[in-house]
Amino acid sequence: MIRSHSARRSGLPRILLVAPTALDVRGRPIRQRRLYLPGLTLPMLAALTPPGYELRLVSQAVHAIPYHEHWDLVGITTMGSGLVESWRIADEFRRRGRTVVLGGIGATLLGPQGSAAHADAVVLGEAEELWPRLLADFAAGRLEAVYRAARLPPLDDLPVPRYDLLDRRKLGFWLPVQAARGCPFACDYCSVTAFFGHHYRKRPIAQVVRDVRAAGRLGIRRIAFIDDNIGVDWDYCGALWEALIPERITWMSQSSLHVADRPDLLRLARASGCTLLSIGIESTTPASLQLHGKHWHDPHHYDAAIRQIRAHGIDVSTEMIVGMEGDDPDVFRRTYDFIMRNEISVPRVHILTPIPGTPLFARLEQQGRMLTTDFGRYTGGQVVFEPRGIDAATLQQEYWLMYHRLFSVRGIIQRNRHNPAAQSPFMRAFLFGVNLHYRSHLRHGITPGIV
């Protein structure tokens, strides 16, 4: 970790920014050797911090939490099952007399009372305009209990993230950059729409390129665009990808399947360095797609769309959900067959999880179908509600059996040996390594892809 020794000698106030790790099925914090895909929240908060503070960024997945050191302010972000871990960390710092701020998507969707008992202040919503104000209030001794964004902050003048504060010894191969926020669709289970609303906001392309170059100055030419749907605004993504061609980077991101309808854009994406797109397939069951607001997806077109994307040299990984409202016990066979038939190099499957703040959570709670609000179990690998077409015990058992089949040695080889996308030797090795990483996670009761 990079520290400012001169700042400590000068007695500047010290801020610790913490990203808690997710939890395994036993509620234990997940640790690993490297941070393969670091988040952008901490580097962006650091960039928004005015001069006059010493900063340290800590990711619990790879770092020990420095409870024993003196910190004037501790900021903790929250997401997924890491919400519960953030409360544990906050409680321990407060026990030691530190001032603690909780924010992020988890704290926001749960509402101000959800985290109030664990923090001196709770930040709700996007922090670009709130964080500088909070720091000014803290310095003046008038910290408020709740900071709520009155509007969506503009994205046209964000600072360069403080990539230099990330611990290079613990990083993998990729650095995060963001081009756009949100998704224009309204799937009822999606925390992205619940957090950002029905807005799709795009950053100026010149500033996106600026951030890519900032990563390049650190010697990293592999970029993970952390957009939730990078390929949905065709005019914007086309202009972005054209601007990225001279940068000579390799990049991956998430996109809806709509991008398969535009071969011209796929050619641009590949020319700009795109090597992998993660697609939210969700389900091969038409009724489930309809019942959860993803009616524009047609499972009959999935295979052809995946072939189209791969024909342009871009591989496809998939995100899928089981236990949806239209699913029956045969969903596990259908999901497995779809993944194996399409040789999905890195499949991720989750049990439907009603996230607080989403329409799905509100509906299931109103119907009395929630089994628990122990958010430490909201890992995507545990049943936390009463399913409609599958009993809970069957859903839980068959989910893990299917996942172990997908990531058996035979399953990994079958899905990866004939990858039809034109991958470089590095990407083939990287994807095979991800499979082995997920296989290890499964053996330890960790839902693949949550950390």
N, C-alpha and C positions, 0 to 999 in steps of 0.2 A: 504494500500500500504506500502511496506517495503522501508524505507529510511535509508540512512547512515548518522546519525547525526554527527558521528565523522568526516566524509568526509566534511560536511558543515562547521564544525568548523575549519578544516584545510585549507579551501579556495580552494578546488579542483574544476576544471571546472565542470559544471553541464550539463548533457545531458538528455533531455526528449525524450522518444520514444513513439509515438502515433499511435494507430490503430483506424482510423475513423470508425464510424458505417455506415451501409447502410441507404438508404432513403425509406420512404413509398411512396405511390402513389401520395401524395401531396407534395413530396419533403422535408419532415420533417425528421430529424435524428431519428432513432429508438433507444429507450432506453428500458432497461429491468433491472430486479433486479439482475440477475446473468449472468455470462459468461459461458454458458453451454458447449461450445466447444471452448476453447481459441485457437488462432492461434499460430504458432511456430515462426513467423518472429521476433517478439520483443524479446522473450527469446534467440533466436539464435544471433541476433545482439548484445544483451547485453553480451553474452558469447564471442563474437569476439572483444569486446571492451577491449583494453589493460588496465592495472592498471593505476590509476591516475585520474579517472573520478568518479563523483557521478552519478548514474543512477536512473531513475524512468521510469516505464512502465505504460502506461495509455491506457485503452480500452474505447473509448467514449461510447460504448453501456452501460457501467455500471459506468463510472467515469465522473465527471465534468472535463473539460479541464482547467488546472491551468495556465490560461493566466497571472494572476496577479503576479506570481512568476518569479524570475530571472532565465533564462536559457541561457547558453552560446551557446548551439546548440540544435535544435529541429529536430528530424528525424521522418518523417511521411510516413507510408506505404500506398499503394493504391490498391484497388480492387473493381470491380463492381461499383455500384452507389456511393459507398464510395469515389470514385475518386473526385466527385464534392465536397463532404464534406471535403476531404483533402485540396482542394484549399481554401475553406472558412477558415479552421483552419490555413493554412499556411499564408494566407493574414493577418489574425488578429495578428499572432505572428510577422510578418514582420512589421506591423504597429506599433508594440511596440518595434521595433528595434532588434528583435532576428534574428539569422542566421538560415535559414530553409533549410533542405534537403528533397526532395521528391523521393521516390523510390517505388519498388513493381511492381506487374504485370500490374496494370492499367497504371502507368506512362511509363512503358517499351513499352507496346503495342501501346500506343498513340504516342510515339516518343518524342524526346527531346523538340520539340517546344510546345507540348501540355501542359506541366506544367512549361515551362521556366519562364513565367510571374509571377508565384506564388512562386518561390523558388530561393534561392541563388545557389543551386546545384541540379541537377537531376541525379539519379543513374539508369542506364539502365541495366537490366539483373540481374543475381544472384549476391548477395552482399558479398559472403564469402571472396573474394579477394579484392573487392573494398572498403569495409567499413574501414578496418584498414588503407588503403592508404589515404582515404578521411580524416580520423581523423588526420593522420600525416600532411597532407596538411593544414587542419584547424588550427592545433596547430602552424604551421609555417607561417600562414597568407597568404597562396597561394591557397586558395580553388578554384578549377576549376568549370566551369559552368556545365559541363557534365562529368560523369564518366560512361564509357561504358565497359562492360566485353569483353575482347579480346578472351576469351575462356570459355568453361563451366568449372567451378571450380571442382577440384577433390573432391570426397565425402569420401575419405578413412581416413580422419583424422579431422573430425569436432569435435569441443568441445562439452561438455555436455551443453545443453540449461540451461539458468539461470531460472529454475523453481522457485527458491527461491525468485525471484523478483516479481512473480505474486501475486496479492492481494488475499490471501486465503479466505478472507471474501466474495469475490464476485465470487468465482469459483463454478462450478457445481461438477459433479462426475468424470469427465474425464480429463486426461492430454494428450497433443499431443506428439507423437513420429513419426519420419519419417524413413522408411526403404529404399524407392526408390523414385526417381523423374521421372516425365514424364510418357508418355504412348506411346507404339509403333504404335498405330493406328493413323489415319489421318482424323478424322471427320472434315468437313470444318467449323463447327461452334465453335470448341473447342479452348478455350483460352490456355489450357494446352499445346497443341501441338504448338500453335503459340508462346508461351513463351519459352518452353524448346526445341523446334525443334523435329525432329523425333528421339529422344534419350530416352532410358530407362536405367537409371543409378542406380546402387544398392550400398548401403553402406555395409561395412563389418558387418557380422552378430554379431560379438562380440561387436561392438560398438552400434548396435541397442539394444542388451541386456543390455549393460552398461547404456543406457539412460532409459530403462525400470526400471532398479534398482535405478536410480537417482530419478525417480518419486516415487518409492516405499519407499525411505528414507523419503519422505514427507508424507507418510501414504496413498498414492493413488495407488491402485492396479487395477484401471480401465483405460485402455489405448485406445485412439483413434489414430490409425495409419492413418496419414493424406495423405498417398499415394493416387495417383489418380487411381492406378490399382495394388493392392497388389498381386493379384492372377494370373498374366499373365505369369511370368517366372516360370515354374513349378519346375525346379531344385532349384532355389533360394528360392521360398516361402516354398517349402517342407523342406529345410534345416533350414530356419528361424523358421518355426512353430515347428519343432522338438526341436530346441534350446530353445524355449519359454516354453516348457512343464514344466520344473522344476521351472519356475518363478511363477507359480500359479496365473496368472493374468486373468482378463476378458478383452477382447478387441473387437473392431469393426473397420471396414475400408470400403473402396470402392474397387470394383473388377468388371472386365468384367464377362459376363455370362459363359465364357469358363471354369471357375473353376468347373462348374457342370459336365463337362466331365471326371473329375478325382475323383471318390469316395474315393480313397486312400488318396488324398490330403485333401478332406473334413474331413475325419476321423482325420487326423493330425491337421487340423485347429481347430476342436472342442476340441481335446485333449489339445491343447495349450491355450485354453480359448476363442476362437472365439465365439461370441454370435450373431453377426449381420453383414451382408454384405449389403452395398448399391450398387445396380446394375444399371448401365446406360442402361435401356431398350430402352429409347428414344421414340419409336413409334411402334404401331402394324400395321402400313401401309408399306408394302414392298416397294412401290415406293418412299416413303419419305426416307427410309433407304438407298436405292440405290442412290438417288439424292444428299445425303449429305455425301457419302463416308463411310457409315456403312453397306456395302453390306454383310458382314459376318454374320450379325444377321438374323435369320429366325424366324419370329413371331409364326410360327406353332410349334416351339419347346419351346417357353417360359414357358408354364404351366408345362411341364414335367421337365424342368431344375429347376424351382423354387421348385417343389416337391422334386427333388433330393437333393437340398441344405438343405431344411428343414428336410428331412429324417435323416440328420446327426446332427440335433439339432441346426442348425444355421438359424436364421430368415433372411428374405429378405425384405429390403426396396427398393423402386424403384425411379429412376429419369426418368421423361418423358417430352416430348416436344410436344406442339401443335402449328400449324401454319407452319409446314414444307412444303417444296415445293410440295410434293405429297399429302398433306392433302386436304380433302373436308369437308363440314359442318358436316358430320357424324362422324368426328374424335372424337368429344366430347363424343358421346354415346359409341364408341368403347373403348376409353380410360377409361371411367367410368366403363364399363362392365368388362374390363380386371382387373382393380384394385379390384373391388368388388368380382369378381369370384375367384381371387387368394387370397383374404383376406389379402391384403398388409397392414401390421400394420402401416407403416409410408410412405404414398405415397407423393412424391413431383412432381409437374408438373409446367413447365415454358412455357411461350410463347417464341417461337424462337426469340433470341436476337442476332443480328449481332454485335459481339464485335470487336472494332477496332483492326487491326492487323491480323484478321483471313481471310482466303480466302472467307468466306461468306460475310463479310463486304465489301471486295474489289469488289466482283461480284455485289452485290446489289447496291453499290454506282455507279459502272460503268453503270448499267442498269437504273439508276435514280429512284430507288425504295425506297430510304431512306426517311422517313417522318420527321425525326428530328435527330440532333446530340447533343441534350441536354442530356448529359450522366447521368444526375440525373434521367432520366426516364428509364435508362437501368437496371431495377430492376428484370427482368424476368417475371413481371406481367403486362407489358404495351406494346402495339403494337407500334413499332418504325420504321416499314418498311411496304411497301405495299405487303401483301401476294398474293400468286398466285391463290390459289383455294378457298379462303374464303375472303369476304370483311373485311376490318380492323375493322369496327364497330361490326360485328358479332363475329369475333375472340375475341375481347376485352370482349364483354358481355357474351358470352357463356363460356369463360374461367373461369370467376369468379363465374358464376352460377354453373358450374361443381364442382369447388373447394368447394363451400359452401355445396353442396350435399355430397361430400366426407367427410367433417368434421362436418356434422350435428351430433347431439347426436346419432341418429339412425345409421348413417354411421360409426361412430367411434365404436359403439358396434358391429355392424355386421362384421367389419373388424378385430376385436381384440378378440372377446369372444371365438373363437375356434382356436386360433393360433396353427398351427400344429407343430411348432418348440418347442423343449423341453426347454422352458425358465424358469429361476429362478424367484422366487417371486419378487426380485428386478427388473429384466428386464421387467417383465410384468407391474409392477408399473411405471417403467421409460418410457416405450413405451406409456402407457396410458397417462402419464403426458405430453409427447411430443405432443400427439394428442390434448390435451386440450390447450397447449401452441400455437399450430398452429391455433386452432379454435379461440383463442383470437386474434392472429395476423390478421386473415381474417376479423374479425369484425372491425379492425382498419386500413384496407387497406394495410396490409403488406404481401408481398409474402412469404409464409412459407419457412423456410430453408435458408434465405439469411443473417441471423444474429444469 
